[in-house]
Amino acid sequence: MRSTMGKVAALAVATALAVAGCSSSDDTQDGAANEVSADGKTVIDVFAPADPTTNLDSNQVTKIISDKFKIQFKWQTTTFDAGPAKEKRQIALASGDYPDLFLLIPWVDGFTQAEVLKLGGQGVALPLEQLIKDNAPNIQKALDSNKTLKEMSTAPDGHIYALPQWSDCFHCTYPDKLWINSAWLKKLNLQVPKTTEELRTVLRAFKTQDPNGNGKADEIPMSTDVQDSSLLGFLMNAFTYNPVGANNGVRSLLTLDGDKVVTPVNKPEWKEGLKYINSLYKEGLIDQGSFTQNAEALQALGNDPKAVRLGSVPVLWPGIFVQLGSKDGRDKQYDAVPPLTGPAGKSYTGYNYPSSTGYTFMLTNKASKEAQVAAIKMLDYIYSDEGRKVSVMGPEGVGWVKPRPGDVALDDKTKVGYYRKGETEHPKNISWDAMAQYNITLQYRNEQAVPTDIYSDAGLERRLFQATKQYEGHEDKAQWFPQTSVWPDPSLAGELATLQTNLNNYVTQNQLAFITGSKNIDTGWDEYVKGLDGTGMPRYLEIQQQAYDKYKSGQK
């Protein structure tokens, strides 16, 4: 999973969805005419993201599922870069040229609640509950046994218009991490920073004391990329609780004060956090590219063959910025920094529960009845024990094997269930991986065999598990707004989508301006707060308060 700082697609969601509704309102759930391939398989047009190492046409899991369910996949692929992926999805909806099935990845381009409500109300997204009841016992069992999954899947009108993934990913639940170069700390005789000012001292040393030893001032104290950044999340949480959000790509605007829904982004503590981040930026301790570069550019810095250049990187996990298994071992130099304590003694971390929060499986009214049934049966297989292993890891013997002598489970109190081969232990393009993480329960994840060497390729999961233990307990559940379970009034979905898009844009743009100094936070703060009201924050909070009150009372 990735976490992202303030990336909002160029097209307004509300506009795109409104156009989509106009082009498809006459369609029915019976769907289009069934299209059959030359070998008798049901053709399903699928919109999905794919990374550069994945070819979904030749992918091993594609072949397994195609043969098992008589499906001929017709892929429309996007990248793992969240902005372009979302933009392409919205263009497809706006033009009316959208697929039979959206099969997305939550941290790339998952649908938001507002989008699901809008598309469901327009008849673009098909209700799934009867399809599930008739064809998908594994999905039905998961919905019946997992209260949160059912709450987040079921719209206020009782329909399930889209399904989220469910992944009990411990390290994803605490995404606001900072990874620091421990080798540099040791060389400079520095301790892991515990406070915001200790971090400043460390970053200054990284910048000025040549920790990579090449005699050049080429060290970058802190950098990240737009797609994956937890910079604002990690640093702001030393000043005030910074909510993660329920749709990846944009931080949440909502927290709780008792049972009152509020926002932290207009509070004095938020201002102080931005001033601190701006002070690091002004000193050159935060790389300017942190707010413009993509994931590939960050990787290029992390893997620079001339020298190790990155001092610290605020992202979910190290593989985002450095090649695991690097020949020079540089990937082993980075360890997680626990949540910092700020000047007022606060030390929070973001809480992302459930850790997969976007809606990723959506059948549209372009799908034939045969395609609908085949697609839901496919997903039901992914929910099974065999299906989740094969779809996420690849075929047995290729991507994973049964337990071996001496294997130790991720949770050593749990019986070992399987060993997942590391990236260097299997060929590429063998699985659907993140696209198939629909029933990754805590038990299933914890029974994975993981080597005790946390810096080995295969020991990554244990490395992340141990790192995350340092963040556990710093979340403030009293302030946490259960956004995935709280559904707004469907009649307000369009208004909410517009408000959410406008506010996210406004907050993101102003925060960037304050951090980089293009706006003076001392002279511009009051105007920014006033602008929040003008952009619709009071109405946004009112709609969310009404929804939360219904949720608390047991109503939808």
VOVEXKE-705498 format. One record per residue (C-alpha): x, y, z; residue in one letter. Coordinates in pm, 1 decimal, decimal comma, always signed. Layout:
<rs>
        c1        c2        c3  type
         X         Y         Z     A
...
</rs>
This chain:
<rs>
        c1        c2        c3  type
      +0,0      +0,0      +0,0     M
    +102,5    +362,8     -56,2     R
      +6,8    +680,7    +120,1     S
     -21,7   +1009,6     -60,4     T
      -6,3   +1378,5     +23,7     M
    -264,9   +1595,9    -139,9     G
    -280,5   +1462,4    -493,5     K
    -612,2   +1553,9    -653,7     V
    -694,0   +1464,5   -1012,8     A
    -735,0   +1746,6   -1259,1     A
   -1099,7   +1686,2   -1340,1     L
   -1367,0   +1765,1   -1085,9     A
   -1533,7   +1447,1    -965,4     V
   -1878,0   +1596,0    -955,1     A
   -1861,2   +1716,0   -1314,9     T
   -1732,4   +1386,1   -1443,8     A
   -1998,2   +1188,9   -1262,5     L
   -2275,2   +1417,6   -1373,3     A
   -2182,6   +1369,2   -1737,7     V
   -2155,6    +993,9   -1683,4     A
   -2506,9    +990,0   -1542,7     G
   -2647,4   +1162,8   -1849,3     C
   -2503,4    +903,9   -2084,0     S
   -2622,7    +594,2   -1903,7     S
   -2948,6    +655,4   -1720,2     S
   -3155,6    +437,8   -1956,3     D
   -2948,8    +122,6   -1899,5     D
   -3085,4    -153,6   -1676,4     T
   -2929,4    -414,7   -1454,3     Q
   -2997,8    -677,5   -1719,8     D
   -2692,4    -527,0   -1883,0     G
   -2574,9    -525,8   -2241,1     A
   -2580,1    -818,4   -2478,9     A
   -2335,5   -1089,6   -2386,4     N
   -2013,2   -1081,0   -2587,5     E
   -1846,6   -1419,0   -2632,8     V
   -1490,2   -1487,8   -2749,7     S
   -1401,2   -1733,0   -3023,7     A
   -1336,3   -2002,9   -2763,3     D
   -1670,1   -1950,0   -2589,8     G
   -1561,8   -1728,9   -2299,5     K
   -1759,3   -1429,6   -2170,5     T
   -1579,8   -1109,4   -2260,1     V
   -1541,6    -865,3   -1971,7     I
   -1400,4    -517,9   -2032,2     D
   -1196,2    -437,7   -1719,2     V
   -1040,0    -108,5   -1610,7     F
    -737,7    -177,7   -1385,8     A
    -400,7     -33,4   -1283,8     P
     -80,5    -219,2   -1371,3     A
    +278,2    -148,6   -1268,5     D
    +561,2    -154,9   -1524,6     P
    +648,7    -517,5   -1441,7     T
    +293,8    -643,8   -1494,5     T
    +130,9    -740,1   -1823,4     N
    -224,2    -837,4   -1735,8     L
    -278,5   -1010,0   -2069,7     D
      +3,2   -1259,9   -2008,6     S
     -15,8   -1263,8   -1627,7     N
     -29,0   -1613,2   -1476,1     Q
    -329,2   -1536,6   -1254,6     V
    -516,2   -1388,6   -1549,5     T
    -476,9   -1722,0   -1727,7     K
    -582,9   -1924,2   -1422,2     I
    -897,4   -1717,7   -1366,3     I
    -975,2   -1693,7   -1737,0     S
    -975,8   -2072,3   -1768,1     D
   -1153,1   -2134,6   -1437,6     K
   -1442,6   -1895,1   -1496,5     F
   -1452,9   -1886,6   -1877,5     K
   -1369,3   -1516,8   -1889,4     I
   -1193,2   -1338,8   -2172,8     Q
   -1047,6   -1025,6   -2014,6     F
   -1028,5    -709,7   -2221,4     K
    -799,6    -485,4   -2019,4     W
    -795,0    -106,5   -2005,0     Q
    -487,9     -36,8   -1792,4     T
    -362,2    +269,0   -1610,7     T
     -43,0    +332,9   -1416,0     T
     +23,7    +313,9   -1041,2     F
     +63,0    +692,0   -1045,0     D
    -251,8    +799,5    -862,0     A
    -311,8   +1132,1   -1037,1     G
    -303,0   +1010,4   -1398,9     P
    -487,3    +690,2   -1303,3     A
    -776,3    +879,8   -1146,9     K
    -786,1   +1127,7   -1428,9     E
    -814,5    +849,2   -1687,7     K
   -1093,1    +686,2   -1485,7     R
   -1284,8   +1012,2   -1461,1     Q
   -1245,3   +1082,0   -1832,1     I
   -1386,8    +736,5   -1906,8     A
   -1688,7    +807,6   -1687,4     L
   -1740,1   +1157,3   -1825,4     A
   -1732,2   +1034,4   -2185,0     S
   -1963,8    +740,6   -2117,9     G
   -1696,3    +506,4   -2251,0     D
   -1644,8    +319,1   -1925,7     Y
   -1587,9     -56,4   -1876,8     P
   -1799,9    -347,3   -1757,8     D
   -1590,1    -375,0   -1444,9     L
   -1363,8    -147,7   -1243,8     F
   -1103,6    -360,8   -1066,2     L
    -892,5    -103,2    -887,4     L
    -628,8     -72,7    -616,9     I
    -730,8    +140,3    -317,3     P
    -407,9    +332,3    -279,9     W
    -393,8    +406,7    -653,0     V
    -742,7    +507,9    -763,9     D
   -1013,3    +358,5    -545,1     G
   -1356,9    +521,4    -561,3     F
   -1466,2    +741,0    -272,2     T
   -1797,4    +704,3     -89,2     Q
   -1928,2   +1013,7    -262,6     A
   -1840,0    +870,0    -602,9     E
   -2001,2    +535,5    -519,6     V
   -2323,2    +705,4    -408,5     L
   -2333,7    +921,5    -718,0     K
   -2266,2    +637,9    -959,8     L
   -2511,8    +411,1    -781,3     G
   -2781,5    +676,6    -788,2     G
   -2726,9    +732,6   -1159,7     Q
   -2750,2    +362,6   -1238,8     G
   -2390,2    +342,7   -1358,2     V
   -2285,1    +120,0   -1068,4     A
   -2495,1    -195,3   -1035,7     L
   -2626,5    -322,5    -701,3     P
   -2428,7    -632,7    -604,9     L
   -2614,8    -773,4    -305,0     E
   -2838,2   -1015,7    -498,1     Q
   -2550,2   -1125,9    -719,1     L
   -2353,1   -1196,7    -403,4     I
   -2638,1   -1382,0    -235,9     K
   -2695,5   -1601,8    -541,7     D
   -2336,0   -1664,0    -651,5     N
   -2079,9   -1568,9    -386,3     A
   -2095,5   -1759,7     -54,9     P
   -1743,8   -1655,4     +48,7     N
   -1819,8   -1286,8      +2,3     I
   -2151,7   -1326,7    +184,4     Q
   -1978,0   -1497,5    +475,8     K
   -1725,1   -1215,0    +500,4     A
   -2000,0    -951,7    +500,2     L
   -2200,7   -1137,6    +763,6     D
   -1902,9   -1191,1    +994,8     S
   -1729,2    -853,4    +964,2     N
   -1940,0    -564,4   +1092,1     K
   -1707,3    -292,9    +961,4     T
   -1683,5    -449,4    +615,7     L
   -2062,3    -465,2    +594,4     K
   -2100,0    -105,1    +714,4     E
   -1851,1     +30,0    +465,0     M
   -1995,3    -178,2    +179,5     S
   -2365,0     -99,1    +228,3     T
   -2502,2    +236,2    +115,6     A
   -2783,7    +405,6    +308,4     P
   -3043,1    +268,4     +63,5     D
   -2934,7     -87,0    +145,7     G
   -2754,5    -151,9    -182,0     H
   -2394,2    -258,7    -226,6     I
   -2280,0     -59,8    -529,7     Y
   -1910,6    -138,7    -490,6     A
   -1690,8    -348,6    -266,9     L
   -1377,1    -233,6     -89,7     P
   -1080,6    -455,1     -34,9     Q
   -1028,1    -588,8    +315,3     W
    -667,6    -620,3    +422,4     S
    -573,1    -642,9    +788,2     D
    -237,2    -489,5    +711,7     C
     -78,2    -392,8   +1042,9     F
    +192,0    -174,0    +892,7     H
     -63,4      -8,5    +661,8     C
    -281,7     +80,6    +960,3     T
      -6,5    +318,1   +1073,0     Y
    +107,5    +476,3    +745,8     P
    +266,6    +797,9    +873,8     D
    +622,6    +671,1    +903,8     K
    +964,4    +828,2    +858,0     L
   +1257,0    +609,6    +747,2     W
   +1599,5    +743,5    +847,2     I
   +1950,5    +644,0    +743,3     N
   +2080,5    +471,1   +1056,0     S
   +2428,2    +430,9    +905,3     A
   +2453,4    +808,1    +877,4     W
   +2333,4    +850,0   +1236,1     L
   +2602,1    +611,0   +1354,4     K
   +2877,2    +776,6   +1149,8     K
   +2785,8   +1120,9   +1283,4     L
   +2738,8    +989,0   +1638,5     N
   +2374,3   +1097,3   +1646,8     L
   +2076,0    +938,5   +1816,2     Q
   +1739,4    +864,3   +1656,9     V
   +1548,4   +1192,6   +1696,0     P
   +1266,8   +1197,3   +1949,9     K
   +1146,9   +1556,3   +1915,6     T
   +1086,4   +1799,5   +1632,6     T
   +1397,3   +1998,9   +1722,7     E
   +1613,1   +1688,4   +1749,1     E
   +1499,7   +1601,9   +1396,5     L
   +1608,1   +1947,2   +1280,1     R
   +1952,3   +1889,3   +1433,5     T
   +1986,4   +1553,9   +1258,9     V
   +1877,2   +1690,9    +921,1     L
   +2125,1   +1978,4    +950,8     R
   +2404,1   +1730,0   +1019,1     A
   +2299,3   +1519,5    +720,8     F
   +2314,8   +1829,7    +501,9     K
   +2647,9   +1968,4    +619,0     T
   +2869,0   +1687,4    +756,2     Q
   +2913,2   +1464,6    +449,0     D
   +2771,9   +1143,3    +600,4     P
   +2810,0    +951,2    +272,6     N
   +3180,3   +1032,5    +278,6     G
   +3231,3   +1126,3     -84,2     N
   +3351,8   +1480,2     -16,0     G
   +3053,2   +1634,1    -194,7     K
   +2755,1   +1823,2     -57,0     A
   +2514,9   +1591,6    -239,2     D
   +2323,6   +1457,4     +59,1     E
   +1947,4   +1517,0     +70,9     I
   +1833,8   +1535,3    +434,9     P
   +1468,0   +1456,1    +360,1     M
   +1282,6   +1378,9     +39,8     S
    +967,4   +1206,3     -71,9     T
    +734,9   +1199,2    -372,4     D
    +389,9   +1341,0    -429,8     V
    +227,9   +1002,0    -474,8     Q
    +355,7    +835,1    -158,7     D
    +436,6   +1112,7     +85,5     S
    +363,8   +1087,3    +456,7     S
    +564,9   +1405,4    +516,1     L
    +271,8   +1613,9    +633,5     L
    +129,6   +1318,1    +822,5     G
    +447,3   +1238,1   +1015,2     F
    +553,2   +1594,0   +1094,9     L
    +209,6   +1744,7   +1164,1     M
    +127,0   +1471,2   +1416,3     N
    +383,9   +1623,3   +1652,5     A
    +159,0   +1929,4   +1672,6     F
    -196,7   +1801,6   +1631,3     T
    -375,2   +1485,5   +1527,3     Y
    -361,0   +1457,3   +1147,5     N
    -628,4   +1216,6   +1019,8     P
    -529,5    +977,8    +741,8     V
    -854,1    +976,1    +547,8     G
   -1083,3    +722,7    +387,6     A
    -972,7    +765,8     +29,6     N
    -609,2    +738,8     -59,8     N
    -464,4   +1037,0    -233,3     G
    -602,5   +1301,6      +0,8     V
    -579,4   +1337,8    +378,5     R
    -903,9   +1343,0    +569,8     S
   -1043,8   +1678,5    +674,0     L
   -1236,1   +1530,9    +967,2     L
   -1176,1   +1459,1   +1333,9     T
   -1403,1   +1423,9   +1635,5     L
   -1431,5   +1647,8   +1940,2     D
   -1649,4   +1423,9   +2153,7     G
   -1940,9   +1357,6   +1919,7     D
   -1891,1   +1680,7   +1728,6     K
   -1744,5   +1653,6   +1379,3     V
   -1470,1   +1913,7   +1333,6     V
   -1170,8   +1979,3   +1110,6     T
    -812,3   +2025,4   +1230,1     P
    -697,5   +2223,8    +926,7     V
    -818,2   +2561,5   +1060,0     N
    -679,7   +2528,6   +1414,3     K
    -383,3   +2719,3   +1562,6     P
    -197,7   +2389,2   +1615,4     E
    -220,7   +2318,3   +1242,3     W
     -72,1   +2658,9   +1172,5     K
    +218,2   +2583,5   +1407,3     E
    +280,2   +2252,6   +1234,6     G
    +292,2   +2420,2    +894,9     L
    +530,6   +2685,7   +1029,7     K
    +764,1   +2412,5   +1151,8     Y
    +758,6   +2230,8    +818,7     I
    +815,8   +2561,2    +638,7     N
   +1118,1   +2628,6    +861,4     S
   +1272,8   +2294,8    +758,5     L
   +1201,3   +2372,6    +394,9     Y
   +1358,5   +2719,4    +416,6     K
   +1678,5   +2568,5    +555,4     E
   +1697,8   +2327,7    +265,4     G
   +1637,6   +2032,9    +495,3     L
   +1335,1   +1919,0    +293,4     I
   +1400,4   +1858,1     -74,9     D
   +1203,0   +2087,3    -305,3     Q
   +1124,9   +1784,0    -521,3     G
    +918,7   +1637,4    -237,8     S
    +620,0   +1835,2    -365,3     F
    +666,6   +1781,5    -738,0     T
    +848,6   +1456,1    -816,7     Q
    +685,8   +1122,5    -888,7     N
    +774,5    +780,1    -749,8     A
   +1022,0    +705,3   -1027,8     E
   +1216,2   +1023,9    -955,4     A
   +1236,6    +937,8    -585,0     L
   +1359,8    +588,8    -669,6     Q
   +1627,2    +740,2    -889,8     A
   +1754,1    +941,9    -593,5     L
   +1741,7    +642,8    -362,9     G
   +1926,6    +422,0    -609,8     N
   +2180,9    +678,3    -733,1     D
   +2476,8    +458,1    -832,8     P
   +2728,7    +731,6    -749,4     K
   +2642,2    +761,4    -379,1     A
   +2384,0    +705,2    -106,8     V
   +2209,9   +1040,4     -98,4     R
   +1887,4   +1010,3    +100,5     L
   +1899,3   +1083,8    +471,1     G
   +1533,3   +1031,2    +551,7     S
   +1215,3    +959,2    +362,4     V
    +858,1    +992,8    +496,2     P
    +673,6    +709,4    +320,7     V
    +499,7    +387,1    +420,3     L
    +791,3    +148,6    +357,6     W
   +1149,0    +155,9    +223,7     P
   +1080,9     -19,5    -107,2     G
    +913,8    +300,4    -225,9     I
   +1244,3    +488,4    -236,2     F
   +1521,1    +228,2    -260,2     V
   +1565,4    -104,2    -436,1     Q
   +1538,2    -384,7    -182,4     L
   +1829,3    -622,9    -206,9     G
   +2060,4    -349,0    -337,1     S
   +2408,6    -475,6    -419,6     K
   +2570,5    -223,6    -184,4     D
   +2319,4    -297,9     +94,5     G
   +2194,3     +60,3    +112,0     R
   +1836,0     -57,8    +159,7     D
   +1939,7    -206,0    +495,9     K
   +2051,8    +135,2    +622,9     Q
   +1700,1    +268,3    +679,9     Y
   +1498,6    +225,1    +998,8     D
   +1172,7    +378,2   +1117,2     A
   +1165,8    +681,6   +1344,8     V
    +894,3    +661,8   +1613,9     P
    +641,0    +947,6   +1627,8     P
    +808,4   +1273,1   +1725,2     L
    +711,0   +1479,6   +2026,9     T
    +629,3   +1841,1   +1945,5     G
    +680,6   +2159,0   +2150,9     P
    +348,7   +2112,4   +2332,4     A
    +425,4   +1749,8   +2420,9     G
    +199,0   +1594,3   +2156,3     K
    +304,1   +1275,6   +1981,4     S
     +34,2   +1135,0   +1754,8     Y
     +33,8    +909,7   +1454,0     T
    -226,0    +865,8   +1181,4     G
    -467,4    +573,5   +1209,1     Y
    -585,0    +406,7    +891,6     N
    -856,1    +154,7    +975,6     Y
    -959,9     -39,3    +786,8     P
    -634,2     -13,2    +599,0     S
    -798,6     -56,6    +256,9     S
   -1044,9    +226,7    +232,8     T
   -1122,2    +289,8    -132,9     G
   -1392,9    +107,3    -329,9     Y
   -1231,0    -113,1    -588,2     T
   -1475,6    -369,5    -732,7     F
   -1759,4    -205,1    -925,7     M
   -1974,5    -360,0   -1196,4     L
   -2133,5    -108,9   -1432,0     T
   -2446,0    -113,5   -1644,2     N
   -2226,3    -189,1   -1945,6     K
   -2182,4    -547,2   -1817,4     A
   -2403,3    -824,4   -1954,1     S
   -2582,7   -1048,3   -1708,6     K
   -2336,1   -1324,7   -1794,8     E
   -2044,2   -1090,4   -1729,8     A
   -2192,2    -986,0   -1395,7     Q
   -2222,2   -1346,1   -1278,1     V
   -1877,0   -1444,8   -1404,3     A
   -1716,9   -1141,7   -1239,3     A
   -1878,8   -1198,8    -899,1     I
   -1786,3   -1568,8    -908,3     K
   -1429,5   -1467,2    -987,0     M
   -1425,9   -1234,4    -686,9     L
   -1579,0   -1503,8    -467,7     D
   -1288,6   -1731,6    -561,0     Y
   -1046,5   -1456,3    -457,5     I
   -1223,7   -1454,1    -119,0     Y
   -1155,6   -1827,1     -72,1     S
    -839,4   -1955,4     +97,2     D
    -705,8   -2104,7    -224,8     E
    -809,7   -1806,3    -432,3     G
    -650,1   -1540,8    -216,0     R
    -319,7   -1729,5    -207,7     K
    -312,5   -1782,4    -584,3     V
    -444,6   -1440,0    -687,5     S
    -226,4   -1239,9    -447,0     V
     +94,9   -1445,4    -464,0     M
     +71,1   -1650,1    -782,9     G
     +49,8   -2025,8    -837,2     P
    +164,2   -2261,5    -562,7     E
    +529,3   -2350,8    -608,0     G
    +589,5   -2031,6    -804,8     V
    +488,7   -1747,8    -572,5     G
    +441,3   -1941,9    -249,9     W
    +489,9   -2281,9     -90,6     V
    +346,9   -2474,3    +201,8     K
    +523,6   -2440,5    +540,5     P
    +879,9   -2570,1    +555,8     R
   +1075,4   -2705,7    +853,6     P
   +1193,8   -2423,2   +1076,1     G
    +954,7   -2162,9    +940,0     D
    +840,1   -1898,4   +1189,4     V
    +508,2   -1715,9   +1150,4     A
    +495,5   -1336,8   +1139,3     L
    +312,2   -1360,0   +1471,4     D
    +516,4   -1627,0   +1648,8     D
    +210,0   -1726,2   +1850,6     K
     +40,4   -1834,6   +1527,7     T
     +77,8   -2161,6   +1338,3     K
    +259,6   -2117,4   +1007,1     V
     +28,1   -2139,1    +706,2     G
    +244,6   -2060,8    +402,4     Y
    +571,8   -1906,4    +288,2     Y
    +555,2   -1629,9     +29,6     R
    +858,0   -1614,9    -194,6     K
   +1043,8   -1284,8    -212,8     G
   +1068,8   -1079,6    -529,2     E
   +1408,7   -1226,1    -615,5     T
   +1282,2   -1582,4    -565,4     E
   +1022,7   -1590,3    -841,8     H
    +970,0   -1458,3   -1195,1     P
    +776,6   -1137,7   -1254,8     K
    +414,5   -1109,1   -1366,8     N
    +293,9   -1413,3   -1171,4     I
      +9,4   -1261,8    -968,2     S
    -247,8    -984,8    -933,5     W
    -104,3    -895,6    -590,8     D
    -250,2    -562,3    -471,4     A
    -540,9    -586,7    -714,0     M
    -660,4    -905,8    -538,4     A
    -624,2    -824,1    -168,1     Q
    -991,9    -868,2     -81,3     Y
    -995,7   -1108,9    +212,5     N
    -660,8   -1063,7    +382,4     I
    -764,0   -1125,4    +741,1     T
    -534,6   -1074,9   +1038,9     L
    -512,9   -1448,1   +1093,3     Q
    -417,5   -1509,6    +730,2     Y
    -152,6   -1239,5    +731,9     R
      -5,0   -1340,2   +1066,9     N
     +33,4   -1706,0    +966,8     E
    +271,9   -1615,1    +685,3     Q
    +619,9   -1759,7    +738,1     A
    +871,5   -1477,0    +757,9     V
   +1248,4   -1514,3    +814,9     P
   +1386,5   -1364,6   +1134,8     T
   +1648,0   -1164,2    +940,7     D
   +1443,2    -848,4    +895,1     I
   +1680,5    -698,0    +639,6     Y
   +1665,0    -993,4    +401,9     S
   +1438,6    -969,7    +100,0     D
   +1207,9   -1233,6    +242,5     A
   +1216,3   -1077,2    +590,8     G
   +1054,2    -752,3    +479,8     L
    +716,4    -823,3    +637,5     E
    +878,3    -877,5    +979,0     R
   +1082,9    -560,6    +933,1     R
    +764,2    -363,5    +871,7     L
    +583,6    -541,4   +1156,9     F
    +856,9    -453,7   +1406,1     Q
    +886,5     -96,9   +1279,6     A
    +512,5     -41,7   +1314,2     T
    +512,4    -154,0   +1676,8     K
    +681,6    +179,5   +1749,4     Q
    +374,3    +366,0   +1619,1     Y
    +104,9    +150,5   +1775,0     E
     -59,0    +332,8   +2064,9     G
     +15,3    +682,7   +1934,3     H
    -314,8    +699,2   +1746,9     E
    -590,6    +898,2   +1917,4     D
    -903,0    +691,1   +1869,0     K
   -1112,8    +951,7   +2049,8     A
   -1044,5   +1194,4   +1764,3     Q
   -1062,7    +931,8   +1489,5     W
   -1363,4    +973,7   +1260,2     F
   -1486,0    +630,9   +1133,0     P
   -1529,0    +760,5    +782,3     Q
   -1567,0    +427,7    +603,4     T
   -1866,6    +333,2    +818,5     S
   -2036,5    +673,9    +809,4     V
   -2236,9    +721,9    +489,6     W
   -2387,3   +1062,4    +400,9     P
   -2742,1   +1109,1    +278,4     D
   -2747,2    +981,5     -83,9     P
   -2948,5   +1285,4    -190,7     S
   -2650,8   +1498,0     -88,4     L
   -2392,4   +1285,7    -268,3     A
   -2346,8   +1526,8    -557,2     G
   -2313,6   +1827,5    -329,6     E
   -2074,6   +1638,6    -103,6     L
   -1858,3   +1527,4    -395,7     A
   -1824,7   +1888,5    -511,0     T
   -1751,5   +2016,7    -159,6     L
   -1495,9   +1743,3     -99,0     Q
   -1314,5   +1808,9    -424,3     T
   -1311,3   +2186,3    -375,7     N
   -1199,2   +2168,5     -13,3     L
    -929,1   +1912,5     -80,6     N
    -794,4   +2128,6    -361,9     N
    -808,0   +2441,6    -150,6     Y
    -638,7   +2289,3    +152,4     V
    -370,8   +2113,0     -53,2     T
    -282,1   +2422,3    -254,9     Q
    -265,3   +2651,2     +48,2     N
     -65,3   +2409,3    +258,7     Q
    +187,4   +2375,8     -20,4     L
    +205,8   +2753,8     -51,4     A
    +263,9   +2794,3    +324,1     F
    +527,5   +2518,9    +335,6     I
    +724,1   +2646,1     +35,6     T
    +689,4   +3009,8    +139,7     G
    +505,5   +3135,9    -165,0     S
    +248,6   +3249,6     +91,6     K
    +345,7   +3397,5    +426,4     N
    +166,8   +3195,7    +691,2     I
    +173,3   +3473,1    +952,6     D
      +9,6   +3729,5    +726,1     T
    -197,1   +3484,2    +519,4     G
    -341,2   +3247,7    +779,4     W
    -657,0   +3443,6    +860,6     D
    -735,0   +3481,2    +491,9     E
    -683,6   +3106,1    +444,2     Y
    -924,0   +3023,8    +728,7     V
   -1181,3   +3265,7    +588,7     K
   -1137,7   +3103,3    +248,8     G
   -1213,0   +2761,3    +400,2     L
   -1554,8   +2888,8    +499,2     D
   -1603,6   +3040,2    +155,5     G
   -1512,8   +2708,9      -6,5     T
   -1784,4   +2531,8    +189,3     G
   -1629,0   +2390,7    +506,7     M
   -1928,9   +2472,8    +732,4     P
   -2168,4   +2293,1    +495,7     R
   -1925,9   +2001,0    +456,7     Y
   -1907,6   +1957,3    +833,5     L
   -2286,8   +1988,4    +861,6     E
   -2343,2   +1704,0    +614,5     I
   -2085,1   +1487,2    +787,8     Q
   -2233,6   +1564,7   +1130,0     Q
   -2578,7   +1454,0   +1014,9     Q
   -2432,4   +1132,4    +878,7     A
   -2232,8   +1066,0   +1196,3     Y
   -2537,1   +1126,2   +1416,8     D
   -2732,9    +866,9   +1215,1     K
   -2444,1    +624,0   +1238,2     Y
   -2423,3    +667,0   +1616,0     K
   -2796,2    +610,2   +1648,6     S
   -2773,5    +284,4   +1453,0     G
   -2938,4    +419,2   +1139,2     Q
   -2792,6    +444,4    +789,5     K
</rs>
